[in-house]
Each structure stands twice: as C-alpha cells, then as structure tokens.
C-alpha cells in the first residue's frame, strides 16, 4: 500500500493489499480442521472396512496416516504474497506548464 499526495490530501490505494492477519489465521485453521475431519473419516472407514474390503481399508489407512503431515504443512504455509497487479502506485495527473515567454507576450498585448 503506497500513498501519494494529491491537492494536499493523502490518497491510499489498497487494491493490491494482502488480507488481514486474523482472516489469514482463520483460513488456515479452517483448512486444518477440514483436513483433520477427512483424516478422522479415513480412520473410521479403515476400521469399518478392514474385514470387508481389505485393499480399500489399506488405502484409507495410508490416507489417515499421511493427512496429519499434509494438514500441518498446509496450515503452516506462509502468508500469500502481495499481488503485483494492479499497480499500487497512483500517479498524479500531469498538467502542462505555461512557458514564461508566452506569459510575458500575452500580458504585454493587453
């Protein structure tokens, strides 16, 4: 977020700002809880399917064993990087300046 002065007032552009820290933490917690919920379902499916469909039960067992690692890695991933587009800088409008020669000629003619 950058600021520039325009007519004496500061103008802020936050289009490219990152999300707030509380919102970021809340999103990480939500992803972790969802991953742990899937893991719990995998472990329950392993117990239920062990004597019925052993190959499926082994797959759910492996998923239940790997999901905690994946959930922690996802939850501990760093904050997102600030987007580069659109530009954060709002340039001030350029007004053409009068030349001094033109000013004297116009004032002499009046």
Rosetta constraint file for C-alpha pairs under 8 A:
AtomPair CA 1 CA 12 HARMONIC 6.92 0.50
AtomPair CA 1 CA 13 HARMONIC 6.09 0.50
AtomPair CA 1 CA 14 HARMONIC 5.53 0.50
AtomPair CA 1 CA 16 HARMONIC 7.19 0.50
AtomPair CA 1 CA 17 HARMONIC 6.08 0.50
AtomPair CA 1 CA 88 HARMONIC 6.19 0.50
AtomPair CA 2 CA 12 HARMONIC 6.30 0.50
AtomPair CA 2 CA 13 HARMONIC 6.59 0.50
AtomPair CA 2 CA 88 HARMONIC 6.25 0.50
AtomPair CA 2 CA 89 HARMONIC 6.19 0.50
AtomPair CA 3 CA 10 HARMONIC 6.32 0.50
AtomPair CA 3 CA 11 HARMONIC 5.56 0.50
AtomPair CA 3 CA 12 HARMONIC 4.92 0.50
AtomPair CA 3 CA 13 HARMONIC 7.00 0.50
AtomPair CA 3 CA 89 HARMONIC 7.43 0.50
AtomPair CA 4 CA 10 HARMONIC 5.75 0.50
AtomPair CA 4 CA 11 HARMONIC 5.67 0.50
AtomPair CA 4 CA 12 HARMONIC 7.19 0.50
AtomPair CA 4 CA 89 HARMONIC 7.89 0.50
AtomPair CA 4 CA 90 HARMONIC 7.29 0.50
AtomPair CA 4 CA 91 HARMONIC 7.88 0.50
AtomPair CA 4 CA 92 HARMONIC 7.95 0.50
AtomPair CA 5 CA 9 HARMONIC 5.55 0.50
AtomPair CA 5 CA 10 HARMONIC 4.68 0.50
AtomPair CA 5 CA 11 HARMONIC 6.27 0.50
AtomPair CA 6 CA 10 HARMONIC 6.34 0.50
AtomPair CA 6 CA 11 HARMONIC 6.89 0.50
AtomPair CA 6 CA 92 HARMONIC 6.82 0.50
AtomPair CA 13 CA 88 HARMONIC 6.32 0.50
AtomPair CA 13 CA 89 HARMONIC 7.43 0.50
AtomPair CA 13 CA 90 HARMONIC 7.48 0.50
AtomPair CA 14 CA 88 HARMONIC 7.31 0.50
AtomPair CA 15 CA 86 HARMONIC 7.29 0.50
AtomPair CA 15 CA 88 HARMONIC 7.28 0.50
AtomPair CA 16 CA 82 HARMONIC 6.48 0.50
AtomPair CA 16 CA 83 HARMONIC 5.61 0.50
AtomPair CA 16 CA 84 HARMONIC 6.97 0.50
AtomPair CA 16 CA 85 HARMONIC 6.88 0.50
AtomPair CA 16 CA 86 HARMONIC 6.50 0.50
AtomPair CA 16 CA 87 HARMONIC 7.45 0.50
AtomPair CA 16 CA 88 HARMONIC 6.30 0.50
AtomPair CA 17 CA 82 HARMONIC 6.21 0.50
AtomPair CA 17 CA 83 HARMONIC 7.44 0.50
AtomPair CA 18 CA 80 HARMONIC 7.33 0.50
AtomPair CA 18 CA 81 HARMONIC 7.32 0.50
AtomPair CA 18 CA 82 HARMONIC 5.42 0.50
AtomPair CA 18 CA 83 HARMONIC 7.70 0.50
AtomPair CA 19 CA 23 HARMONIC 6.58 0.50
AtomPair CA 19 CA 24 HARMONIC 6.59 0.50
AtomPair CA 20 CA 24 HARMONIC 6.22 0.50
AtomPair CA 21 CA 25 HARMONIC 6.18 0.50
AtomPair CA 22 CA 26 HARMONIC 6.11 0.50
AtomPair CA 23 CA 27 HARMONIC 6.19 0.50
AtomPair CA 24 CA 28 HARMONIC 6.34 0.50
AtomPair CA 24 CA 79 HARMONIC 7.21 0.50
AtomPair CA 25 CA 29 HARMONIC 6.16 0.50
AtomPair CA 26 CA 30 HARMONIC 6.17 0.50
AtomPair CA 27 CA 31 HARMONIC 6.29 0.50
AtomPair CA 28 CA 32 HARMONIC 6.21 0.50
AtomPair CA 28 CA 74 HARMONIC 7.56 0.50
AtomPair CA 28 CA 75 HARMONIC 4.98 0.50
AtomPair CA 28 CA 76 HARMONIC 7.68 0.50
AtomPair CA 29 CA 33 HARMONIC 6.15 0.50
AtomPair CA 29 CA 75 HARMONIC 6.82 0.50
AtomPair CA 30 CA 34 HARMONIC 6.21 0.50
AtomPair CA 31 CA 35 HARMONIC 6.18 0.50
AtomPair CA 31 CA 71 HARMONIC 7.51 0.50
AtomPair CA 31 CA 74 HARMONIC 7.65 0.50
AtomPair CA 31 CA 75 HARMONIC 6.83 0.50
AtomPair CA 32 CA 36 HARMONIC 6.17 0.50
AtomPair CA 32 CA 71 HARMONIC 5.41 0.50
AtomPair CA 32 CA 72 HARMONIC 7.04 0.50
AtomPair CA 32 CA 74 HARMONIC 7.46 0.50
AtomPair CA 32 CA 75 HARMONIC 5.84 0.50
AtomPair CA 33 CA 37 HARMONIC 6.05 0.50
AtomPair CA 34 CA 38 HARMONIC 6.31 0.50
AtomPair CA 35 CA 39 HARMONIC 6.24 0.50
AtomPair CA 35 CA 67 HARMONIC 6.76 0.50
AtomPair CA 35 CA 68 HARMONIC 7.55 0.50
AtomPair CA 35 CA 71 HARMONIC 5.67 0.50
AtomPair CA 36 CA 40 HARMONIC 6.12 0.50
AtomPair CA 36 CA 67 HARMONIC 7.31 0.50
AtomPair CA 36 CA 68 HARMONIC 6.84 0.50
AtomPair CA 36 CA 71 HARMONIC 7.16 0.50
AtomPair CA 37 CA 41 HARMONIC 6.31 0.50
AtomPair CA 38 CA 42 HARMONIC 6.18 0.50
AtomPair CA 38 CA 64 HARMONIC 7.99 0.50
AtomPair CA 39 CA 43 HARMONIC 6.29 0.50
AtomPair CA 39 CA 63 HARMONIC 7.10 0.50
AtomPair CA 39 CA 64 HARMONIC 4.79 0.50
AtomPair CA 39 CA 65 HARMONIC 7.88 0.50
AtomPair CA 39 CA 67 HARMONIC 5.99 0.50
AtomPair CA 39 CA 68 HARMONIC 7.38 0.50
AtomPair CA 40 CA 44 HARMONIC 6.24 0.50
AtomPair CA 40 CA 64 HARMONIC 7.15 0.50
AtomPair CA 41 CA 45 HARMONIC 6.00 0.50
AtomPair CA 42 CA 46 HARMONIC 6.12 0.50
AtomPair CA 42 CA 60 HARMONIC 5.03 0.50
AtomPair CA 42 CA 61 HARMONIC 6.59 0.50
AtomPair CA 42 CA 63 HARMONIC 6.65 0.50
AtomPair CA 42 CA 64 HARMONIC 5.28 0.50
AtomPair CA 43 CA 47 HARMONIC 6.44 0.50
AtomPair CA 43 CA 60 HARMONIC 6.70 0.50
AtomPair CA 43 CA 61 HARMONIC 6.16 0.50
AtomPair CA 43 CA 64 HARMONIC 5.65 0.50
AtomPair CA 44 CA 48 HARMONIC 6.24 0.50
AtomPair CA 45 CA 49 HARMONIC 5.82 0.50
AtomPair CA 45 CA 57 HARMONIC 6.77 0.50
AtomPair CA 45 CA 60 HARMONIC 6.65 0.50
AtomPair CA 46 CA 50 HARMONIC 5.69 0.50
AtomPair CA 46 CA 56 HARMONIC 7.81 0.50
AtomPair CA 46 CA 57 HARMONIC 4.48 0.50
AtomPair CA 46 CA 58 HARMONIC 6.95 0.50
AtomPair CA 46 CA 60 HARMONIC 5.60 0.50
AtomPair CA 46 CA 61 HARMONIC 5.67 0.50
AtomPair CA 47 CA 57 HARMONIC 7.45 0.50
AtomPair CA 48 CA 52 HARMONIC 7.68 0.50
AtomPair CA 49 CA 53 HARMONIC 5.28 0.50
AtomPair CA 49 CA 54 HARMONIC 6.47 0.50
AtomPair CA 49 CA 56 HARMONIC 7.15 0.50
AtomPair CA 49 CA 57 HARMONIC 5.28 0.50
AtomPair CA 50 CA 54 HARMONIC 5.06 0.50
AtomPair CA 50 CA 57 HARMONIC 5.29 0.50
AtomPair CA 50 CA 58 HARMONIC 7.81 0.50
AtomPair CA 53 CA 57 HARMONIC 6.16 0.50
AtomPair CA 54 CA 58 HARMONIC 6.17 0.50
AtomPair CA 55 CA 59 HARMONIC 6.42 0.50
AtomPair CA 56 CA 60 HARMONIC 6.30 0.50
AtomPair CA 57 CA 61 HARMONIC 6.04 0.50
AtomPair CA 58 CA 62 HARMONIC 6.20 0.50
AtomPair CA 59 CA 63 HARMONIC 6.18 0.50
AtomPair CA 60 CA 64 HARMONIC 5.97 0.50
AtomPair CA 61 CA 65 HARMONIC 6.18 0.50
AtomPair CA 62 CA 66 HARMONIC 6.17 0.50
AtomPair CA 63 CA 67 HARMONIC 5.89 0.50
AtomPair CA 64 CA 68 HARMONIC 7.48 0.50
AtomPair CA 66 CA 70 HARMONIC 6.54 0.50
AtomPair CA 67 CA 71 HARMONIC 5.88 0.50
AtomPair CA 68 CA 72 HARMONIC 6.15 0.50
AtomPair CA 69 CA 73 HARMONIC 6.24 0.50
AtomPair CA 70 CA 74 HARMONIC 6.13 0.50
AtomPair CA 71 CA 75 HARMONIC 6.01 0.50
AtomPair CA 72 CA 76 HARMONIC 5.97 0.50
AtomPair CA 73 CA 77 HARMONIC 6.10 0.50
AtomPair CA 84 CA 88 HARMONIC 7.82 0.50
AtomPair CA 98 CA 102 HARMONIC 7.07 0.50
AtomPair CA 98 CA 103 HARMONIC 7.15 0.50
AtomPair CA 99 CA 103 HARMONIC 6.59 0.50
AtomPair CA 100 CA 104 HARMONIC 6.49 0.50
AtomPair CA 101 CA 105 HARMONIC 6.32 0.50
AtomPair CA 102 CA 106 HARMONIC 6.13 0.50
AtomPair CA 103 CA 107 HARMONIC 6.24 0.50
AtomPair CA 104 CA 108 HARMONIC 6.01 0.50
AtomPair CA 105 CA 109 HARMONIC 6.28 0.50
AtomPair CA 106 CA 110 HARMONIC 6.79 0.50
